[in-house]
Amino acid sequence: MSEPSAASSAASSAASVRSGALALAYTGKRLPLQVLRSAAGHYIGTHDDEGPVSRESVEYFPSPEAAQRALATDAWTQRSHP
């Protein structure tokens, strides 16, 4: 199961928080992009009170810091489908 990492709090406090395209398209939920963690690694996705909603990034990152850098600099690839 995915959990928000400590780096995700920095993303949610940023002035321009972007929403997950897949979360919106497939669930109708406008959720902020965050750095999340799974067994495969860290990724950019969305999360709500019930748990993870979408994995938005194609990439998995080796650390939460690397994922946060990618999110902050747009150095990641948006998945086209869940």
C-alpha positions, 0 to 999 in steps of 0.5 A: 500500500502506498503512503505519502512520504515526508517530502509530499508535505513540501509539495502540498505547501507549494504555492502552485499545487497541481492536480492528478490528471488520471485521478480526475479523469477516472474518479472525478476527484481533483487531488494534489500531486504528491510524492508517494511510496510503494514496494516498487519505489517512490512515485508521483501520484494522488492520495485521499483519506481512503488511500492511494488514488492514482499513480501519475508518473511513469517513473519510480524514483529511488528516494523521496527527495529524487521524486520531489525534485522531479515534481518540482522541476517537471522532470517526470512523465505523465502516465496516459492510463492507470 
